[in-house]
Amino acid sequence: MNRMIITLEDADKLWLARESKAEKKSIAQIIRDAIKDYKERVAKKPEEETFEELLEATRGTWTQGDPLTYQQNIRAEWDHRP
């Protein structure tokens, strides 16, 4: 884990201190939780899916027989161009 210094408005620092006491959590833990929630909500947008997620989402969508054979046939056409 890395440590860092941040600057907060006085009102935000007071709010964090109250929340910390009420929830019996450290201010640092509240901030870590907030960052985790933010990442889950905002950081990963649908257009930023990983390659593995895209593969999983499209698994089983090809219905034209063996995909490798299809690909080889299409590429073979390239050899017979004028």
URTAJO-V667795 format. One line per field, one symbol per residue. burial: # if it has 24 or more other C-alpha atoms within 12 Angstrom, else .. Layout:
BEGIN
burial=???
END
This chain:
BEGIN
burial=...............#..................................................................
END
